[in-house]
């Protein structure tokens, strides 16, 4: 047996010009072995110990069928391993499912990832709207989240029910807070807004007629995310996560009134004045400088539905009147009193 050290010495002695007999004596091998090394090119081997050694591929039972698997995956990239196993078994494969599955994992074509293009909107062009469900100690509430696409100015309110009436009343309060109306509102597949989305099958978007009248009253267009394309409404998804992590998490609320009060202060003092990670500016600054003047004017009056009754205003709390003790007397006592005066 000989190792790389022997070949290094052989190369060294050859470079010095030693004779073959002298090299054989120095290495302690016969001249026949030395001539064999030279004839088979051992001197030219890569002697770097860190260099990867070429390994001969061991034949496997799947080897004769690899071309078939590659061809089928090239034609139909989504074919399952179970389906391919049945096909190669029919062709004569007698190996295991695990071996086939491991090979498929290395050769299955991978689709190019869809490029993520950030969609930015012009000032006053769009707002994104969504609901988030929140569980509080006294019950479930729904956070209506509205974010302006350009400035990222945020409006949030909590409601007890997620209905068409609470949606349009909340939007009217959001418009009032913004001081104007965006030209379009982007929604998820809310039933109070979208009846049916037939776009994936070549159809069109069917809007809720009642909400369509509400949109016409306020002068904005309705847009809806395509099904299974949540990235379309990323501007509102991220604020919902921010609301949960920065506002709701780790805070204690005494009730709805305290929840609303803390939310109002959080929006004014934290959410809308922080440096936004995407725009690099505070939403309030960006809104005041670039977007507020480009919003559409508010409607002259709130929307009134002809079909759905408006939510009844909350009754004013009744003041507690203290009871006053009143002395009760019979009528004869007053007659006697009149006689004394006379």
Secondary structure, DSSP 4 states (H G I P E B T S, - for coil): ---HHHHHHHHHHHHHT--HHHHHHHHT--HHHHHHHHHTTGGGS---TTSPPP-PPPP-TTGGGHHHHHHHHHH-TT--HHHHHHHHHHTT--S-HHHHHHHHHHHSPPPPPPP-------TTTEEEEEEEEEEETTEEEEEEEEEETTT--EEEEEES---HHHHHHHHHHHHHHHTSB-SEEEE-S-TTTEEEE-GGGT--EEE-HHHHHHHHHHT-EEEEPPTT-GGGGHHHHHHHHHIIIIIITT---SSHHHHHHHHHHHIIIIITTSB-TTTSSBHHHHIIIIIGGGSBPPPSS----SSSPPPPPPPPPPPPPPP-------HHHHHHHHHHH-
